[in-house]
Amino acid sequence: MFKRVLWMDLKRSFAPRKFWSIITVCVILCFLSVADDLPLHMKRIADGGDPGSGAVNQLHRAMLFDTFKVIMVFAFSGLYTNCFCRDESECYLRMILCRVDSTTYSCSKFLANLLTILCASVLTFLLAAIGYMLLGYPFISDDATKSTLNAILYKDVAENVPLLYLLMMALQFGMITAACSSVGLLYSAYQPESFISIGASGLVFFLMLSLSMLGLNETPFNLLELLGMRTMLPGENPVLAYAWGMMYPLIVIVLCCMKFEKRMKWRAENGII
């Protein structure tokens, strides 16, 4: 039964028009993030010189410095974070909870939300990289560890398998976005308003970025370091660092799912379905 419920949630979350519209917006944001660099780049290309950077370099730069990340989180959260609000407003909630238990319902919602955001993040990064290359950027700079890439833990991956490194960046951003989105999904169980649940996701991301520059700047919970593919873990082991980058948001997602399930049981016991 869980597979059927999950498949139904995935079909709803991957609504083609909405899904591709949001991806298109996020790809445009990736271009806007390097708008200040484009004139110089185009001049270098016209003069037959070295572009000076690559698509992977630019995306890494966007993850480190660009303010459009918050807007991208809002956009990705708009894919399925408001699913519970829709279920309640469309009278779907009572029907589905008559057929499955609250655990199946909750796990399906959070897993569908996670998979949708991860797919959207990967596609956005890939399409943005292709767009940069159409403008004349190489996939990655000749010196793969040039500029901001020089500080990362995964220099060997970036040099030898740049596509893998691009996917690693996309998954890292997607996992963090899904964690923030899960907080919004949990909040919707208490206040079922679509705009509030999506807004809560972006607000959590913005607050975590702000705390990363203040109280969390020297801790493993520093979001800016994770998005920049760096770590505050001792030893600077790249495998351990990336595993933590995946596990940290996953723990948040699981905790939110558990709390959401308890809220569903409470609503059922009190007849608020």
N, C-alpha and C positions, 0 to 999 in steps of 0.2 A: 504493500500500500504506500509506503514511503516513497518509492520510486515513482509511482503514478502522481503523487502529490507534488513531488519535486519537478517532474516533467511539466506538469501543468503550470507551476510557478515560473519555470524557465521560459515557457512559451509566452507567458504574460510579460515577463521582464525584458525579453528580447523583441518587443514590438518594433518591427523594422523601421518605421518612419521616425519614431522617437529615438530609437537607439542610434541610428546613423546621423540624425540631426545633432545629437549631443556630441558624437564623435567628431563631426565636422566642426562644431564650435570649438572643441578642445584642440583640434589640429590648428585652427586659426590662432588660438591663443598661444600655441607653441611658436608660431611665426612672429606674433606680436612681441613675444618675449625677447627676440633678438632684433627687433626693428631698428635699434640704434646701431647695430653692427652691419646691417644689410648694405647701406650706401658704400661703406669702405670695402666690403666684400665684392660688390659688383664692380667697383673701380679696379680692384686688383685683378678680377677675372678679365675685364676689358683690356687691361694692360698686359695680359698674359703672364701675370705673376702668380705667386703661391697664394691660394685662398686663405691660408693662415689658420684655418680651423676646419672641422668636419661636422657632419650631422650629429654624430654621437657626442662630440664636444659641446655642441650648442644645447642639446637636450640636457646634458649633465649640468651645464651652466644654468639652465632654466630651473632645475631642481634645487640648485644651491641658492640662487639670488632672486629669482623672479617672483613678483607678487601675484601673478596670475594663477599660481597654484591654488589659492583659496577659491577662485572662481571655478577652476576645474573640479575641485571637490564638491562645490555646490552642484555643478552640472552632472557629475557622475552619481551623486546622491539622488538626483532627480529621476534616475532610471527605475529604482524599485524600493527606495527607502520608505515611500508613502504607501506601501502595499497593504499594511494593516488598516490604514485610514480608508483606502478604497474598499477593502473587504467589508468594513463596517457600514460605510455610506451606501454601498450597493446591496446590502443585506445578504452578502455572500458568507459572512462570518458564521452565522447561525447554521447555514446549510452545511458548510464544510466541517464544523465541529460536531455535527451529528453523525459524521461518517468516520472521522479520525480523532485521535486523542490530542491533547494540547502539546504533547512532546513532539509528535510527528508534525503537527502544524508549525510549531515554533522552529524546529530544526530545518524544515523545508524552506521557510521564509528567509532565515539567516544564511543558509547555504546558497540559495538562489541569488540573494543580494550580493554575496561574496563573489560567486562565479561571474555574475553579470558585470560587476565593476572590474574584476581582473581582466576579462575579455575586452572590455572597453578601453582599459588602460593600455593593454598590449597593442591593440589595433591603432590607438591614437599615436603611440610612440613610433610604430612602424610606418604609418602613413605620414607622420611629420618628418621622419628621416627620409622617406622617398621625396617629399616635397623639398627638403633642403637640397637633396642631390639634384633635383630638376633645376634648381637655381645655380648649380655649379659647384656646390660643396662636395668634397669627397665623403665617403661614408664615415671615415675617421681621419684625422690629420695624419700626415706622414710620420710625425713623431706622436705616437698614440698617447704618450703621457705628457703632452704639451699642455700648458696653461693649467686649468683647474683639475684636469685628469692626473696631474703630477702628484696630487695629495691623496689619491684613493688607495685602498688596500688591494684592489684587483687589477693592478697594472698589467700583470701577465695575461689576464683574460682579455683586457681591453686591447692589448697589442696583438694577441694571437687569434682570438675569437671575438671580434668586436660585436657581431650580431648577438652572441650570448650575453655580452655585457649590456647591450641595449635591452634585451629581454629581462635581465636582472633588475635594471633600473625601473622598467615598466611594472614588474611584479612588486617591487618594493613600494612604489608609489601607490599601486592598486591595493596592496594589503593595508597600508596606512589609511587610505581613503575609505576602505571597507570597514575598518575599525571605527573611524569617526561616524560613518554612516550607520553602523550598528547601534551606536549610542542614540542616534536620531530615531532609529526603528524602535528601540526600547522605550524612548520617551513617548512615542506615538501610542504605546499601550496605556499610558497614563493621560495623555492629552492628544486624542486622535484628530489632529489637524495636519493636512498634507504640508502646507507651507512651513509650519512650525517644526515638523520632523526633519524636513530638508534643511531648514535654517539652522537647526540644532547641530546637524552634522558639520556644516561649514563653521559654525561658531566654535565647536570643540576643536576643529583643526586649527583655527586661528589662535585660540587660547593656548594650545599646545606649542605652536610655533613661538608665541610670545614668551611662554615659560621656558622654552629651549634657549632663549637669549638671556634669561634671568636665572631663576632658581634651578633649572635642570641642565644648565650649560656644561656641567662637569660630571654628568651622570649618564648611564647607559640609556636613559629615557629621552635623550636629546633628539627631537624629531628632525632638526636641521642636519645633524650629523648622519642620521639614517638615510634621509633623502639625498644627501651628498655622497652616499656610499662610503661613509666613514664610520668610525665607532669610538666609543669611550670605554670599551671593555679593555681590561688589562691584557697585555701580550700582543694585541693587534693581530690575532689569527684570522685570516680572511674567511675561512670556512665557519668558524665559530661566530664571527661578526655577522655574516649573512644569515646564518641560522637564527641568531638573535633578532635580526631585522624582520624575519618572517614570524618568529614565535611571539614576539612582543605584541603585535597587533592581533595575532590569532588568539592569544589569551584574552584580550579585551573582547573580541567577538564571541568567544565561548561564554565568558562571564555575562555578557549582555543577553545572550540566548537563554542562559539558565534563569536569569532574572525575568526575562520576557515570559518564559514558560510559567513561572510562579504567578506572574500577573494574570496570565490566561486562566489558570486554575482558580485564582481569586475571583475573576470576573464570572466564571462559570458557576462557582459556589454562591455568588451573590446575584445571579440572574442578569448580569450586565453583558449580554451577548447580542 
